[in-house]
Amino acid sequence: MRIRKILIKFNVEEKANKKHGVYREEIEDALLEGRPIFFRTKENKYVAIASKGRYITVVFSYKTGVANIRTAYPSSDWQIKLYKRKKLRK
């Protein structure tokens, strides 16, 4: 998956910031530079787990290079373990 552009609506950015303590810059850095691993969900959305400073999980929709962020939050322990396990395989 090649993400060229990231769209974050104001209300999504505000929620990620106030509720989860995740900032726009962290989301952008994680998806563009944080060596994310991607999973596809049943609802035609994607989940990325990435590490750029800290581990974060980002839920987004994707269409031709554009990621439309739905939410982002700090990764849980099991998500971090999954990330590390998947990265060791590569």
N, C-alpha and C positions, 0 to 999 in steps of 0.2 A: 504494500500500500504506500503510495506516494502522496503525502499531504503537502500542497503548495500554498494553501491559504486557510486561515482559521477564522471562523466567524463566531463571535460570542455576543449574544444579546445582552443588553444592560441588566435586565432582571436576572438572567442566569449568572452573569458576572457578580452581581450584588449578593445573590444567594450563596454562591461558592465562597465568596469572601467572608460574609458575615456568619453563615452557618458552619462552614467547614474550614475557614481560615486559608483558603487557596486563592492565590492572586492570578490575574490575567497573565502576567509575565511567566509564572510557574507553569501554567497550562501550555503556553506557546513554547517555552523552552523544552518542556517534557516531550511534546509531540514532534518538535522539529529537530531537537538535538539530544534528547534523553534516551535514545535507543529503545523505543517502546516495543512491547509485544502487543499484538492485536488479537481480539476474539470477536466473532460475529454473534449477535444475539438473535433470538427468535423474531423480534420486532423489527428486523432489518436495520438495526443499529449496531454500533461497534463499541467495544470497550478496549481501552489502551491502559496498560500499566507501564509506568516509566519511572526512571530514577534520574533526577537532575537536581541534586541537593538533598532531596528527600523523595520517598516513593509517593506517587499520586496515581489515582485511578481517574480516568476521564471517559465519560460516556458521550458519544456523538453520532450523528448521522454523516454519511459520506457520499459525495457525488462528484465525480470527475475532478479530483484534486482538492476539493473544498470540504473541510471538516466543520460541521455546524455543531457546536458544543451544546450538550443538554445539561450536563452537570459534571462537577469535578470534586473530589474529596481525597483526603489522605488514605493511602492504602491500608487495609487491615493486615494483620499478621499472616493470614493464609494467602492473601494476594501477593505479599512480598515473597513468601516461600515459593509460590508458583512462578513469579518473575525470575527468581534466582535459578530455579530448576530449569526453566525454559532457556534462559541465557547460557547455562552450562552446556546444554545440548548443541548450541550453535558453534 
